[in-house]
Amino acid sequence: MKSRGKSSSRKATWLAFGLVVLSAAVRSAETPSAPDAATSGVAPVELSSTASTTQSTADASNVAFEGNAEAARAYKQAMTTLATLTAHPAAHTFDPSLASGNTNSNSFISSLLPSIQGKGPISTVLRAAVKIHQYTFRRLSGGLVKEGMGANARRKEEEQRIKAIKVLDLLEHSAELGNMDAIYTLAHVYLFPPTRHFASDPSSAYKGFLYHAQQTGNATSQALIGFFHSSGYRNVVPVNQAKAQLYYTFAANGGHRGAQMALGYRYWSGIGTQESCERASMWYEAAAEQGKPIAVSLAAASGPPGGRLLPQTPTRLSDLVGGVFGPGASVASTGVNAGKPAIKAGMAREAGETWEDVLEYYLFNADRGEIDFAYRLGKIFYQGSIYGSPGGIASGSEGVGAIPRNYAIARHYFLNIARQIWPRDPSNPLQHNSKSTHEEHVPVGYAAASAGYLGRMYLRGEGVKADPAIAKMWFERGSEHGDRECYNGLGIIYRDALIPGSKPDLGKALTFFGGAAEQGLAEAFVNLGKHHYGRGDLAQATKYFEAAVRDGSPLEAYYYLGQIASSQAQTPGILPHIASSSCTMAVSFYKLVSERGGWEDDLLREAEIAWMSPSEQSKEVAVLKWWIAAERGSEIAQNNLAYILDQDKSVLRLTRFSPMTPSNDTARLALTQWTRAANQRNVDALVKVGDYYYHGLGVPQEHESTRLEKAALYYRSAADTQMSALAMWNLGWMYENGVGVPQDFHLAKRHYDLALETNLEAYLPVILSLGKLYLRSMWHTLMGGKGGLSIWSSEDELSGASATTTPDDQVDGKLPETPPQIEDKPEYEEDDGPWYLGKAKEDFYKRRSGQKSDLPPKGDEDPIQWARERRNAEQERDSDFGPEDYFEGALRGGIREENHFNDLRETFLLVFLCLLISVLLYVRTRIVDRMRRDQNENQQEEQRPADLGVFPPPGDPARNDWMIFR
């Protein structure tokens, strides 16, 4: 061991000596030798000076070169190490084993064994065993990770912590050497920590972005500096809207889309500058130009045919709990808004349903051969979400139901459905026979819709190699049965001449686009509108684009409508009010396009993923990204930020039992975001602003009467939308009590009635408030007051009686002599829906096969609700006598003759009877107790012994010594 140590030390010494000699030789070779003085004729002193100057310049350049190389090396190594660290987890992950599809082989042995997807007790036991195994395995594996395998977890955690230290050290080293990319990345890591192993340091991030912007003029750094000055984030710098406007302007001129959106919103809302619709339209148009999908031809080269895949829609956090004020009380969850995907997803989660359970139920039924389940499952995996957006495939999907997108699984199910109609494909797709088999009980509608998805996948290269010929084959197969997506796909192929060797055929393209548009496909209307827009026919183009918006087009139609409105606003000689309205429309359209078309910088989606992480640091990152998006004008981000910072959530906020102490600084920030969201037509946010003024949260110091008057104004603004029953009830209460408004019992009753008319779920609070209002009005009248309510008649009835007319033939109580005419039923039933190419053939096949419905679902269908109804229907069908609970069966499919008011009256009657019975039982119990107590006292008096003198009492042994005469 000693000899080995000596030899290694000698080798190290000789190696070091060799490196020193080599560096000296290189240095001597690079240094120019001094020429001979006799031959040169130059003084030696000047030679020495020139040589030293040359040597110092070379040394400086070598040092700079070595420094740049070292900085680049350190930066590259830091980025490589950073890439190995895990960032935020993906959203809505589920068990990959559920998405494996049906891969069971049809071997002889497997045919003898019972299928796990089949029916019967054996299959049920097998499925239960598999579920128990999966559940037990997950529990055990989770316990092992937390307890038994703690050493591995700690070792992995330590490795990640060391890697994070390494990344910071390398970035700081590279930044000290002047690498600008390292300076920017280091500041970005300080502001947005990629993992929990990095500490957040906004102050250092601001300094890094500021230095980077000063040295390079980078637009992203300038935009982030503008955010610091506009928001005062973490008190790094004080709020300075002038500096924010300056930095945003620099960044916007540098092409930063977020800064362009922020400038457009600031000019539109007058934040830090004067309001200017023209400037807002200019900056929003610049941002929309970067967000629009220019992708309808190969020459555009900005995406596949049909346009880039749209980002999924963002989600309001408040919608997941039924709205800002909860389900029923919020505008977000009442009326037509109750069918929004976020509201339905929140209700599903509240009921304990997860996306894993939904997918498992769909997979179970699809693998059993259920065509409707298979089609919906393929659609879910294609769009990457449980919920699809209305308007067709191109309209995208909802982010609230996001799952991992899997084109292979989607193609598997679509192909299984289509093979029931088209069993095989020809060798040449362009020479296929589009005639399909027309057997009975064949899913023609689902097969045609599946052909549309398959054609789209081959056209765009989604999960398969792009092949326009195969795409055309599938589109032609589906178009034979009138599928609208197939019509639109064929229109794109003919318009852009996607088949090699073909030429554009605009006539056929318009014909197919028209066939798809007749069935209400938004993308087809967009294609027709773009055709007329290119020809200069703006009037016809506007009609098609507006139709596309009505049918669910989420992006491209808005962009072209913004272009048309902007050009109209800039027309010379146009009337001022028309120019103003056109500019307003252009800003609205451009704003929507710029916010939805954020492929490279989707802050809202990133914030949602970070918010779902369990770590507190990730939630802080989510709040920061929502804040940045809110400064850019996103109403959803403003709503989410205000909802998180809301200081008016607890019912006990004004009592000593309040779970939180409201912070005025936080309340001021929340009020700012509520106000900005309210200015973008968020009615619940408008009511919230009124609540903040009513409770004095985050508002300026002013007299209480002035503050309450402002609260009443906000409530009145929300009530004027005819959507918020809560705002109407608040106004009724304020009129009843004379708070912020003059006391007026009639207006109070009117607003209470309007609240009930707007939302029937407000029945209980409105009835109680009306009862209290009438009692208070009676007391007011008895005390000599004026303006009380009339008890015997309703003002609404009196006003309605004068407006109601009675027919002359019913004045005397007589019925009309003319008997009612019975209309003759036609031989066929008229279809109220739009007619389209192929509908007659589709109806014929449907009538011949005796199918009730073979049409695929529309885009706005709720897959979870549909699955519930199917499950309930199967339970009723499998039972011999229908549903086990006849009351439950009546609620499912029967007709409830009594309306909502009768149900509530019965409920109140039952509650009253229960209370009455409880009181009677209590009184009876007290009476029985009193009677028993009196009876016990009487018995005790009777059993009390008499005064026997010296004679022993009963039970005394001495009594035996006495002789008793009877």
C-alpha angles and dihedrals in degrees: 000000000000094000090049091051092049092050092050091049090050091050091051091050094050090046092053091047091051092051091051092050092047093051090048091051092049091048092050092047092052094047111086114236118240113254122235113276095218094054098041100045091216123126114257092234092059090047091054092049094048092048093050092048092050091047093051092049091051091047092051093049091047091050092048091048092049091047093052091047091049091048092050091047093050092047093049092049091048092052091048091052092045090054090058093058117090116246127199114327119254119263124257098003117182139183108294090210089070090062097053094103126215107314098157113137121227095231124152094253094048091050089059094050122076114260117242089218094050133092131263136065096289093055090045092053091048092051091048090050091051091050092048090049093050093046093047092046092052093048092047094045090049091050092048092051092051099039119007097037097039092124093062092046092050091047091051091047091051091049091053091048091052091048090052090052089048092052093051092045094050093045092049090047092050092045092052088054089055103258105157094199089056091050091053094044092048091052090047091052090050091051099038108028106206093209138010090261091073120077121227115241112170093173093058089043091055092050091049094049091046093052091044092050092048093050101039108015089231111183095215093054091048091050092053091048088052089053091053091053095044096048105026088225112203089347090279089140129001119259109275114168093185093059090042090054090049096051093043089053092051091049094045092052086051090060100257107155095204092052090049089053091047092051092047091052093046092051090045094050099031096242110162091344142045119285113263122172092189094055091043090053091048095053095041089050090053090051092045091053088064092046104045118101106239095185120121100107138038090244091064090063092190099111145335122303108293096030138279120311108267120240114251118264118264122243134231110229091215091058090063089065097042098272138306093304097033132261115326096012096064126076088223092068103035133081116354090348090070088078096058114123093238092054092047091046091052091051091049091051091047088055090054097254117141130191088248090059092046093050092045091053092048093046092050093053095039092053089051089062101262103154097199092052092046092052094048091046092052089049092050093052092044095053094036094230142082089231124054124203118246117254104061138286095312092057092076129218142280120271093213091075098038119156129167108289113236118182093181094061092043091052090048094059096038090051093049090055095045093049090066088068102027106031097183142016125232123242090246111045092198091060099048125136106240092197110115134198113272102200125152120275093016116148096238096160095049091044092053092049090048089051088056091055093045092050091049091051092052092044094053100030095243109165091338137059110279110256117165091191093060089042090055091050093055092043091053091049092052094042089059086070095041102258110169096211089055091051090052093046092052089049091055092048094050094042096051097032092232094168108091111253095017130116129224113274106194094176095059091041093056091046092055092043089053092051091052093044091054087063092051101257108163095206091056091054089051091052091050091047092051090052092056092040090057090051092052096249095134096167094058092040090054091054092053094045092049090050089051090053091050091051094051110274103161104191128356097054089054091053094055092043087053090051091051093046092047093051090048091051091052095049110124115246096016118147114265096238092050091048090049094050092045091050090050091052091048092052092049093050095044091047092054093048094048092049096047098040098064103129099152098033109035100161095167094056092045090050092052091052091048092047091055090056114102095226120096092222091060090052090053089052089050091052090049093052092047088050092052090048090047090055086054090057103260108155092199091054091048090050093049094046093048092046091054093047094041112139095187103068106102120081088212094053093118096046134075088253092066111137092214139033109231113239113218093208092051090043090052091054092046091049090052092054093043089052094049091047090048090054087059094059099269100148095188089053089052090055089048091056088054090051092052092052091045093052095036096240116159094342126127119269107269140137115298094236091054091049093050091048089055090049090053090050091054091047090050091050090052092046092051089065087068089224109090115074089178092060090050092050091049090052090048091053092048092051090047093053099031094239113156090344135053114277110262121163093191094055089044091055091045093055092045089053091047090052090055092046091051096048124015090198087073090069098111099047091042093050092048091046092049091050091051090045093054092048091049091047091051092051089046090053094045090053089056099263125145132224097047125154124265113246099196101052138024121237090222091055092050093049092044094050093063092050095048117088126199120219116249094237092058100047093094094040093260124141119230113271095221109089118227114269118238111220118225112244114235121240089247134031118248115235113228093199125091118279120236140172111291096018094115092053091045092051090048093054090045093052092045094051092044093232119158097207130357097160117119117242122270123247096257096057118123106234093196095052091045090052090050092052092048091050092050091048091051091050091052092045094049092052119087093223101031120254118006091228111050092196089054089048091052090052091050103047109357130093117254105216096191117077131227095271094054090051091053092047090052090048092052090046091053091048090050092049091049091052091047092050090048091053092047091049090050092050092046091050091051091049093048091049090051092049092049091049092052091047092052091050091051091050092050091052091050093049093049107112121242124242104275098173111213091348109109116247121245113288095028112125089220088067088077091065090063125081113227121203115209 
